[in-house]
Amino acid sequence: MEHRFYTLDVFTNNRFEGNPLAVFTDGDGLSDDQMLAIAREMNLSETVFVQKPTDEEALARLRIFTTKEELKLAGHPVIGTWFLLAELGVVPAQDGGVHILQETGAGILPVEIRFKDGRPQRVTMTQQEARFKPAKIDKKKLAAALGISPKDFDPKLQPEFVSTGIFNLMVPLKNRAALAKIEMNMTALRKVIGKNGAMAYCFTTNGGNGKVFSRGMLPWEQYEDAATGSAAGSLGAYLVRRGKLSAGHTLNILQGEEMGRPSHIEVEVTQAGKKLVPRVSGAAVQVFSGTIEL
């Protein structure tokens, strides 16, 4: 049986920039082992398999796999998949925004797709309420794992694990020079983070005017992520909680420049008391398509 797939570059309008993604639009009938094997073959940070939802409220179910395991939720797979499904007509085009519900491992979550002249322009995913977990980490060991000096950390902010669907370690650095210095020791970083988070999301706020520069360091084969929507949402919530970003204001994140794959992510955080819920937005562009026979 043939299964059709597409590749896209996500959080960009330009091919060969942003974060690559593979999407199998007819994922029904594939076993978990087959999906993991295909994800390993694609060898990207994530591969998505679109299936019929088990909840009648949702338009589709998204199964998201790395080369190692299935994830409950990830940002660029959601943005890229719904951009593609909108282009393919699964989501009917209409002027303005279309609101749908998706089924993910993290639950039923809303997505908004903005159209212009019948084509998708932007996809916005609403993530889960942010959860925070103190990072009981030796900062000297963290610095060594990242190949930087302890002096490169932002003295006014502390590392913290944050989840809006998946936990990541927020690592505030002093400036872009510190960000550029990173030469990760994968094994050392894996030991520092342990099972507490999926990546070290290193960033600096010295871009000013709601602009942040970031790098997503992965302690497994892919090494670095060009754009990380889940961590971007967590970062927005982290900055609101720390008083560095106002709720309702747009945070612009530039990630992937050091990889030669610049990615642009927008985050807006709504606040109700202590409850912080990020909305992450971006675009995508198709690169190629094909089929695989199983």
Disulfide bonds with the S-S distance in Angstrom:
none
